[in-house]
Amino acid sequence: MESYAAFCKPLLTRALASIGLNKAYHRASGNFLYCKDENGQEVPILDLLGGYGATLLGHNSPLIREKIKCYLDEEIPVHNQFSIRKPAAMLAERLNELLKEETATNGDFVFCFASTGAESMEVALKSVEFTRNAQLLALGQEMAQVANILDNEAEVVLTQEQRQQLKLEKDPTVQEIKLALSAFNQFQLDSKPTFLALEHAFHGKMMVTANCTHGAMYRDYLKRLKINTLFLSPAQLAEFVEMGEKANDILNSWLWLPQEENGQIVLTKKAFRTVAALLVEPIQGEGGVYPLSTEQVTGINRLKQILGCPIIADEVQTGSGRCGFLVASSDAGIDADYYVLSKALGGGYVKIGVVAIRQKSFTPGFDVIQSSTFGEDDFSCRVALDYINLLYADQRKLLTQVTQLGNEFKTRLEDLKEQYPDVIQEVRGKGLIWGVEFCDVINSDSYILQNIAVQGSLGYVISGHLLCGSHIRVAPSGSAANVIRVEPSVFLELSQVIRFIEALSRVCLAIRHANAGFIVAPVLGKQLPSVVADYRRRETEQEDDSTADYKAAFVNHLISADWLKEVDPSFSLLSDEEMTLFVENTSFNLATKPFKPARIRSANGQSVSFTLYPIPVTSKMIKSALAQNDLERLRHEIDVRVAQAAQAGNTVVGLGMFTSIITNNGKSVKNNQINVTTGNTLTVGMGIEALKNSMLNRDISQVRITVIGGAGNIGRVYAEILGPQFLEMTLIGSHNHGSVRKMNEVKYQIYQNIYEQFMTNSQSVMRGLAKRVVDCLSLMPSGALAGKPVGEAIDHYLNQHHSDQVFIRISQNISDIEHSDVIVCAANASEAFIPVDKIKRGGIVCDISVPHNLSDNDLINRPDIQILRGGIVQTPCHDSLDPRVRAYLGEGQLYACMTETILLALEQHKGNFSYGNISAKQVLDIMAIAKKHHFTLSEIKGNSSL
Ligand code: PMP
C-alpha cells in the first residue's frame, strides 16, 4: 500500500484512504472481488463497479478462461505484426455482420484495432481528420485549377469585404489578387478543425480525447495544446438544428472561388467542412449516466445532415452488450458513421478496442499509417471474438438477460426513488449501466454532510460506506460525484440486487436523517448501528442576515477532533479516536461551508451578522505543521476563506486560534479587499481586566508575576503592560530558536518604557517593578547608560550594580512559575503543559489560551488555585453563537478575539487592526470601543467552570 502511494499514486492513495476505498484486492471471481481483513481473512466484495463496465461476464469468467487456456497451450502468436492477421480478420468480419444487422444498413465497415477506449477514440478522431485532409487536399488542388482563370487578364470585380479579407489595396493587379486569393484560401484550408461533443461527454483522457471530454479538470490544464472542441448543451444543439443552413455558416468554413460572370470575374463563397466530427455517447457514462433524449438523437442526426460531418458513436462503455446490444446507438436511433468499442469487448481479460468505420467514410491509406504494437494481436482478437460469440449464442440469450436484469434494476431503483424523493434526484440508465443521482445535501441539517456537498464528494463517501459497511463496491461517475454508477455483470443474482438496494436504502435514510455519523462510521472501522438515528433539527428557522447592519467573518478550526460531535451531533456515535481518524483521513480536502451566521448586537442597537469559516483541522495538526514548517497549504486554506468572506460582503475577518499564528499574525494573508485582525488586542485587554478584577483587594506592586509565552506576540504586550506594575516578573519562553533573544528584547523594551516615564518625571505615580528600577536609576552616575540602546544599557547596569535583586527574570524552564503568585499564560500549545504542582498555594492563573495551557483535570485537586479564563466576553444583548460551535463558551458569551472582529465591523474600522505585532496603545483603544458597545469581561468564574 505504501509503495503504491510512494511510486504510483501519491495523492489518489490519500483520497482513497479518506473514504475507505483503499483496499487491495488479491482475487476476483464472478461477481466478487476479494480482499483481506486485518486478521488475514478473505472478504468477498460484491462488485457492482464492474471494471468501469469492462466485466459484463463478471471477473475471470470460466466461459472465456477455458478458451484462453487453450490459446496458451496452443502457443498462438501474440506478436506477429506486419503479417496477415487472421483472428483480427475473423473478429472484424463477425462485427461487420452484426453491426450491419443491428444498424439495419447494407454498407460494410472497415475496422481499426487498438488496446484501450481512449486510444480507439483517438484512432477514430485521426481517421475522420485523415479523410477530411484528403478532401481538403483535393479542394486545394481544385482551387488552384480554378484560379487559373485569373490568368486570362479578365477584369476582376471585388467587393469591399473581399478586398479587406484578401488584404488588398485599392486597384490591385490580377497577379496580386491571385496571390492573395491563394494565400487566403490556403489559410482557410489550414484552419483548425472543430470537434463537436455534448455537455457531460467523456471520450477518454489522452491528448485529443481529453480535449473532447467535458469535465474541466481533465482538459483545462491542456488548454495550451488545445484542439477546438465545442460542447453542446441540449438547448444549443436544438438551436443549431433550428438555424438549419445558418449553422453551417457558423460552424463550417468557406473559401473564395473565382468565377466568370458576364465577362467579368467575381469571387463567390465555397463552403467546406471544418467540423471534423460529432462525438456522441448514446448513454453518457462518466459524465453522470445520461441517456440521450429523443430530441437530442433527432437533433444529432439532423445536425450531421446540415454540417455534412460524420458521427462517431463512442460505445466504449455502452457497447459490447452493456445495454443489451452490440451498439446502444442502434437502439437509440443514432445514424453513426463510426462505432468505437472497447471495455467489455475484452471479455474481462484482454485489452482491446476497435473502431468500426463505414466504408464510405473510410479513406484507404489510413490503415497504412495507423498501427500500434498491441493493436490487432491474435490473442486479444480471439478472446474478443469468443466473447462476442458468447453474447449472441442461444439466440442472443445473454443480451436478453442484460435487458431483463436491467429492468429489475430499473424497477427497484425507481421504487427507491419514490420512497426517498428528498434524497434521490433521479435514476437513469439502461441495460446494465445505471446512475443514481443524489439530491444536493448542501442544506442538510448535518454540517458534515454540508461540507461533503461543498467538497463534491457525496458519491465517494457513499461508495466508501457501501464498501466498508456492506461489502458492496460502486463508484461515482468521474465527472458527476453526486451520481453512483452501477455496472454489474449479467450474472448478478436477484438476491444480490436486493442486497444492494437494501444497503442503498439505509444510506438514503441516513441522508434523510442528517446522520453523517452513520454514513462514515464503517469507513472508520465501526460496526453499523441497527437503527439509523434521526438528527434532523426541529427548528427550521433560516437565519436571515439581510437585516444586520454589518457583516464580520471569523476563520476558526477544531480545537480537537472530539468537538465534531458538538458541531454535528450524529458523530456522537463515534469514539474520540474514531473522530480523530476521520479528521486526519479527510484532511486532504479541507473545503467547508461557512457556518450559518449568528447575529450579535451592540448595546446601541446596531448588529453584526457573524459568520464562522472553519478549517477542519485540529490544533494538534496545525501544531505539527508548524513544527515541520509546512504551512503553505494551511495558509492557502486561510486565504481561500478570507477571499470567500470578502466576496460575501464581510468588512472584516478575524483569524481565530492557530490561524493567527500560522499567518504570522495575519501578515501572510493574501488579501486587499477585507480588513484583517487576529483579535489579539482585545484578548490581551480582557485578560488584563480579568486579572485586575480578581486582585482588587491586593496591592499588586507587592506581588510577583510570570508571563508564560513571554517571547510571543501576546505575551510581550502582557509583559509590557503588567510587568512594571508588579513587584517582579518572570518571562518564560519555549525552547524554540530565538526565544531567549525575543524575551530579552521584551525586557529591554520595558526598561526603556520605564526610563522614558522617568525622564518625563512621572515617576511619582510609579509602583512595583517600575519604581524599583527608577530608584536604581536615580542612584546611577551620569553617563552610565552610554554606548548601548537605553533598555539594554539599563539591564546591563542593573546586572552590574544591583545583582542582588531580581527585576525581570528570563527563563525557558516552566518550573520557574514557582517564583510567582500570578501566572499569565499566553503560549501557543496544542495541549495543556503547565505543571500544576509548581503553582504556589493560592496562586492566580490567567489562561486565555485555547486550548488551555492549564488542564482542567489537573486542577481538580488544587481548589486553592484561582483560574481566570479571561479571554471570554459577555455580549450586551445576551447574543450567542449557535450551540454547535460554542466550544467552551456559554450562552451570551464570545471569545475576545471574535468580539474584536465584531467591534471592528460595528465601528466600520478601516484597515487591519491586530495585524503583526500589537501594541499596548491598541489595547487601550479596543478596550474603549468594547466599553462603548457594552461588551464586557464575562463574569469571572471559579476553576474550570467555563
Ligand atoms: N469513452 C467512453 C465513453 C468511456 O466511458 C471511456 C472510459 N470510461 C473511454 C472512452 C476511455 O476508455 P479507456 O479508459 O479504456 O481509455
Residues whose N, C-alpha, C, O or C-beta is under 5 A from the ligand:
A	BS01	PMP	T116 G117 A118 E119 F202 H203 G204 E281 G285 D314 V316 Q317
